[in-house]
Amino acid sequence: MNIRPAGPGDIRIILDLIRDLAIYEKAEDQAKGSATQIEHALFSPTPTAHCELVEVENGEIAGFALWFNNYSTWTGNPGLYLEDLFIKPEHRASGYGKALLIHLAKKCVANGWDRFQWWVLDWNDPAIAFYKSLGAIPMDEWTVFRVSGDALTALANTSI
């Protein structure tokens, strides 16, 4: 197993993994990102996100982690926000997900980033148990809010 940064030649596999994750999360219709968008986000001169791939012995990509930096006003330092982590079903229980999380944790420590965080669907009991086994704690006192679609447009068009 090798964890490596994604390159421009990996866009198709990244899109396939995102689709597979969306299917697993019962939200396939919501995964609408295009190759052009992925290319711009990951490989433009000023990327807004980063992607690590797990490559197994035969060169097959077994999974990925897509992440970006966030910032904490409380600590005064950046952190790492894991947007997506997905291991193909046939490669689960092989340690690849844990390896990706360790890889990203090392990146945080090496860069002096204070936090490593992500969301998990509340029905995903296997993932929750796995994350807790690594020392992650749920942030139960926080509620995620989102404005999107027509509500985002309406808010943006509201007079101040």
C-alpha positions in Angstrom: 0.0 0.0 0.0 1.2 3.5 -0.9 -0.5 6.8 0.0 0.3 9.4 -2.6 -1.0 12.8 -3.6 -3.5 12.7 -6.5 -2.3 14.1 -9.8 -4.1 15.5 -12.8 -4.2 12.0 -14.4 -6.3 10.8 -11.4 -9.4 13.0 -12.0 -11.5 10.2 -13.4 -10.8 7.9 -10.5 -11.5 10.7 -8.0 -14.9 11.3 -9.7 -15.6 7.6 -9.6 -14.7 7.4 -5.9 -16.9 10.5 -5.1 -19.8 8.8 -6.9 -19.2 5.5 -5.0 -19.2 7.5 -1.7 -22.4 9.3 -2.7 -24.0 5.9 -3.4 -22.9 4.6 -0.1 -24.3 7.7 1.7 -27.6 7.3 -0.2 -27.2 10.6 -2.0 -26.0 9.8 -5.5 -28.2 12.5 -7.0 -26.3 15.1 -5.0 -22.8 14.4 -6.3 -22.7 16.8 -9.2 -19.0 17.8 -9.4 -17.4 17.7 -12.8 -13.9 16.8 -14.0 -13.3 20.5 -14.7 -14.3 21.5 -11.2 -12.1 18.8 -9.6 -9.2 19.8 -11.8 -9.6 23.5 -10.8 -10.0 22.7 -7.1 -7.1 20.3 -6.8 -4.6 21.3 -9.5 -4.9 25.0 -10.2 -2.1 27.3 -9.3 -4.0 28.1 -6.1 -5.8 24.8 -5.1 -8.7 25.0 -2.7 -8.5 21.3 -1.8 -6.1 18.4 -1.7 -6.5 14.7 -2.4 -4.5 11.6 -1.2 -5.0 8.3 -2.8 -4.4 4.8 -1.5 -2.7 2.7 -4.1 -2.4 -1.0 -3.6 0.2 -3.5 -4.9 -1.3 -3.9 -8.4 -1.6 -0.2 -8.9 -5.3 -0.1 -8.2 -6.7 2.8 -6.3 -8.4 1.5 -3.2 -9.7 4.7 -1.7 -9.1 8.4 -1.2 -9.2 11.3 1.3 -10.1 14.8 0.0 -9.3 17.6 2.4 -8.7 21.3 2.8 -7.4 23.7 5.4 -9.7 25.6 7.7 -8.9 28.1 10.3 -9.6 28.4 14.0 -9.9 31.9 15.5 -9.7 30.3 18.9 -6.4 28.6 18.4 -5.1 31.2 15.9 -3.9 28.3 13.6 -5.1 26.5 10.5 -6.5 23.0 10.8 -7.3 20.2 8.4 -10.9 19.5 7.4 -11.5 16.1 5.9 -14.3 16.5 3.4 -14.4 12.9 2.1 -12.8 9.6 3.1 -13.8 6.5 1.2 -12.4 3.0 0.8 -13.9 0.7 -1.8 -15.9 -2.1 -0.2 -13.6 -4.8 -1.4 -10.7 -3.1 0.3 -12.3 -2.4 3.7 -10.9 -3.9 6.9 -7.4 -3.8 5.3 -6.2 -0.8 7.3 -6.3 1.6 4.4 -8.8 4.1 6.1 -6.8 4.1 9.3 -3.6 4.6 7.2 -5.1 7.7 5.5 -6.2 9.1 8.8 -2.7 8.6 10.3 -1.2 10.1 7.2 -3.4 13.2 7.6 -2.8 13.4 11.3 1.0 13.4 10.6 0.5 16.2 8.1 -1.3 18.3 10.8 1.4 17.7 13.4 4.2 18.4 10.9 2.6 21.7 9.9 1.6 22.9 13.3 -2.1 22.7 12.5 -4.2 22.3 15.7 -7.2 20.5 14.6 -8.2 17.6 12.4 -11.9 17.3 11.9 -14.7 15.9 9.8 -18.4 15.1 9.7 -19.9 11.7 9.8 -23.6 10.8 9.1 -25.3 9.9 12.3 -26.6 6.6 10.9 -23.1 5.4 9.9 -22.4 3.3 13.1 -19.4 1.5 11.7 -17.6 4.7 10.8 -18.5 6.3 14.2 -17.2 3.3 16.1 -14.0 3.3 14.0 -13.4 7.1 14.5 -14.0 6.8 18.3 -11.5 3.9 18.4 -8.9 6.3 17.0 -9.5 8.9 19.8 -11.9 11.1 17.8 -14.7 12.6 19.8 -18.1 13.7 18.5 -18.9 17.4 18.8 -22.4 16.8 20.0 -22.9 20.3 21.3 -22.6 21.8 17.8 -25.3 21.8 15.1 -24.3 22.1 11.4 -26.1 24.7 9.4 -26.2 25.1 5.7 -27.7 27.6 3.3 -27.8 26.4 -0.4 -29.8 26.5 -3.5 -32.7 28.9 -3.6 -32.2 29.9 0.1 -28.6 30.9 -0.6 -29.7 33.0 -3.6 -32.5 34.6 -1.5 -30.1 35.4 1.3 -27.5 36.9 -1.1 -30.2 39.1 -2.6 -31.5 40.4 0.7 -30.9 44.1 1.3 -28.8 45.0 4.3 
